[in-house]
């Protein structure tokens, strides 16, 4: 029996010496890197949004653009613009409006308000001014 153990031991030693296979276990104390690395995300800056442009905003813009700086409160301009619209919707013609404008102290401002009102606040009445020159 001793002879069998010696032969087995000698065979194992010869295999190891001749380059036989050998299993090597490596024990590491370092923990594996389990963090997930994300690529940097590129985001665009949010585009600033403006509040919607209303017909009233366009009305004021057109009055000031065609007449110049108006030293009246916007509420007075709106009141006058809506008065023009209600007069036209009430049955007045473009000629009636033009006759009234001609008698005012500041006809240029009145024309600017009337034109802007018809274009922005009551465009349904624009047809009454077609053909006027």
C-alpha positions as CSV (number, residue, x, y, z in Angstrom):
1,X,0.0,0.0,0.0
2,X,2.8,2.3,0.8
3,X,4.1,1.6,-2.6
4,X,0.8,2.8,-4.2
5,X,0.8,6.0,-2.3
6,X,4.4,6.7,-3.2
7,X,3.7,6.1,-6.8
8,X,0.7,8.4,-6.8
9,X,2.7,11.1,-4.9
10,X,5.6,10.7,-7.4
11,X,3.3,10.9,-10.4
12,X,1.7,14.1,-9.1
13,X,5.2,15.6,-8.4
14,X,6.3,14.6,-11.9
15,X,3.3,16.2,-13.5
16,X,3.9,19.4,-11.6
17,X,7.5,19.4,-12.5
18,X,6.8,18.8,-16.2
19,X,4.4,21.6,-16.5
20,X,1.2,19.7,-15.8
21,X,-2.0,21.6,-15.0
22,X,-2.2,23.3,-11.8
23,X,-5.2,25.2,-10.4
24,X,-4.3,28.4,-8.7
25,X,-6.9,30.3,-6.6
26,X,-6.4,34.0,-6.2
27,X,-8.1,35.6,-3.3
28,X,-8.5,39.3,-3.5
29,X,-9.5,41.6,-0.7
30,X,-10.6,44.4,-3.1
31,X,-14.3,44.6,-3.6
32,X,-15.4,44.7,-7.2
33,X,-16.4,48.1,-8.6
34,X,-20.1,47.8,-8.9
35,X,-20.9,51.5,-9.4
36,X,-22.6,52.2,-12.7
37,X,-20.8,55.1,-14.4
38,X,-23.2,57.2,-16.5
39,X,-22.0,59.3,-19.3
40,X,-22.6,62.9,-18.8
41,X,-25.9,64.0,-20.1
42,X,-26.1,67.2,-22.0
43,X,-29.3,69.1,-21.6
44,X,-30.2,72.3,-23.2
45,X,-31.2,75.3,-21.2
46,X,-35.0,75.7,-21.2
47,X,-36.2,78.2,-23.7
48,X,-38.0,81.0,-22.0
49,X,-41.6,81.3,-23.0
50,X,-43.4,84.5,-23.3
51,X,-47.0,85.0,-22.3
52,X,-49.3,84.8,-25.3
53,X,-49.6,88.0,-27.3
54,X,-53.3,89.1,-27.0
55,X,-55.3,91.3,-29.3
56,X,-55.2,94.0,-26.6
57,X,-51.4,93.8,-26.6
58,X,-51.4,94.2,-30.4
59,X,-53.9,97.1,-30.1
60,X,-51.6,99.1,-27.7
61,X,-48.5,98.2,-29.8
62,X,-50.1,99.4,-33.0
63,X,-51.4,102.6,-31.5
64,X,-47.9,103.5,-30.1
65,X,-46.2,102.3,-33.3
66,X,-48.4,104.5,-35.6
67,X,-48.9,107.5,-33.3
68,X,-46.0,107.5,-31.0
69,X,-45.8,107.4,-27.2
70,X,-49.3,108.0,-25.8
71,X,-49.6,109.5,-22.4
72,X,-52.9,107.9,-21.6
73,X,-53.6,104.9,-19.5
74,X,-54.1,101.7,-21.4
75,X,-57.6,101.4,-19.9
76,X,-58.6,104.7,-21.6
77,X,-57.2,103.5,-24.9
78,X,-59.1,100.2,-24.5
79,X,-62.3,102.0,-23.7
80,X,-62.0,104.1,-26.8
81,X,-61.1,101.1,-29.0
82,X,-64.0,99.1,-27.7
83,X,-66.3,102.1,-28.2
84,X,-65.3,102.2,-31.8
85,X,-66.0,98.5,-32.2
86,X,-69.4,98.7,-30.5
87,X,-70.4,101.7,-32.6
88,X,-69.5,99.9,-35.8
89,X,-71.3,96.7,-34.6
90,X,-74.3,98.9,-33.8
91,X,-74.6,99.9,-37.4
92,X,-72.3,102.9,-38.0
93,X,-70.5,103.0,-41.3
94,X,-66.9,103.8,-41.9
95,X,-67.9,107.2,-43.2
96,X,-69.7,107.9,-39.8
97,X,-66.5,107.1,-37.9
98,X,-64.3,109.2,-40.3
99,X,-66.7,112.2,-39.8
100,X,-66.4,111.9,-36.0
101,X,-62.6,111.6,-36.2
102,X,-62.4,114.8,-38.2
103,X,-64.0,116.8,-35.4
104,X,-61.7,115.7,-32.6
105,X,-58.9,117.7,-31.0
106,X,-56.2,115.0,-31.7
107,X,-57.4,113.4,-35.0
108,X,-54.0,111.6,-35.5
109,X,-54.4,109.8,-32.2
110,X,-58.1,109.1,-32.9
111,X,-57.2,107.6,-36.3
112,X,-54.5,105.5,-34.7
113,X,-56.9,104.2,-32.1
114,X,-59.6,103.5,-34.6
115,X,-57.4,101.8,-37.1
116,X,-55.8,99.6,-34.4
117,X,-59.2,98.8,-32.9
118,X,-60.7,97.7,-36.2
119,X,-57.6,95.6,-37.0
120,X,-57.2,94.0,-33.6
121,X,-60.3,94.3,-31.5
122,X,-63.1,93.9,-34.1
123,X,-61.6,92.6,-37.3
124,X,-65.1,91.5,-38.3
125,X,-65.8,95.2,-39.0
126,X,-62.9,95.6,-41.3
127,X,-65.0,95.1,-44.4
128,X,-66.7,98.5,-43.8
129,X,-63.4,100.2,-44.4
130,X,-62.6,98.4,-47.7
131,X,-62.7,100.8,-50.6
132,X,-62.2,103.9,-48.4
133,X,-59.2,105.9,-49.5
